[in-house]
Amino acid sequence: MGVKIWMVTGAGRGFGKEIAKAALERGDAVVATARRPEQVSAGLADYGERLLPLRLDVTDEREAEAATAAAVAAFGRIDVLVHNAGRGLFGAVEETSPAEARTLFETNVFGVLAVTRAVLPVLRAQRSGRLVLMSSMGGFSAGAGFGVYAASKFALEGMAEALREELAPLGIGVVLVEPGVFDTGFGGADSDQVAAKIEDYAADPAEQYVDDEPPGDPALGAAAIVETVAMDDPPFRLPLGDDAVARITAKLTEVGAELAEYAQPVVFTTPRPI
């Protein structure tokens, strides 16, 4: 197939903006959505009719349906849906208020569900397409200082694993991206928060996950994502960055060792029903 039609949420900044730009640079068309679409227009100029900026608050199901309809009206189809819009939250689990947790899950989980439900009927009718879900290395391995954020990404990864099996027979693929620390504005006022501190917990929980190396370049990360999505048979998981690879590898090693040493076979004292 020639030109692909991308729909990218959270395209006003960070990975969303860079993914949209990388897709446009390869000659594709992009429906670039954001809560403030003027950010899209300001950051992605000179692409003419191949760029369609639209307002989309992913937590609003009606806006998700309207954006999907506008995308199909403009381009006739959707080939790739990138779930990039998201929120962050630093803080210990106890420090995280119920309101902060709900707000986080509204965007990172229920927002993904809303947009997925709006777009999947289009992909199912086509019997083709790709879903790209932006998770995090924290979606594979949680840690002190970002437990509730990680929980939202764990939920996303569980959803992605199920979607992979449900959609494969319909010709629709799923790619789960797990970036490490990238210079995307994570921690900025627009999308991220810090919970109120309790003295017993680390003063700056984010510091332990940022080493002396500079954060990754989101433009290079976006290029890797677009290149992966264009593969005939892309991987399901795409870790991005040495820190992500190291964190994921460490968890796999730990779980493998515990499994080998401590796993117990289930012993049934009564016959199982047939």
Secondary structure, DSSP 4 states (H G I P E B T S, - for coil): --S-EEEESSTTSHHHHHHHHHHHHTT-EEEEEESSHHHHHHHS-S-GGGEEEEE--TT-HHHHHHHHHHHHHHHS---EEEE----EEEB-TTTS-HHHHHHHHIIIIIIHHHHHHHHHHHHHHHT-EEEEEE--GGGTS--TTBHHHHHHHHHHHHHHHHHHHHHGGGTEEEEEEEE-SBSS-TTSTTTEEEPPP-TTS-S-TTGGG--SSPPB-HHHHHHHHHHHHTSSS--SEEEESHHHHHHHHHHHHHHHHHHHHH------SSPPP-
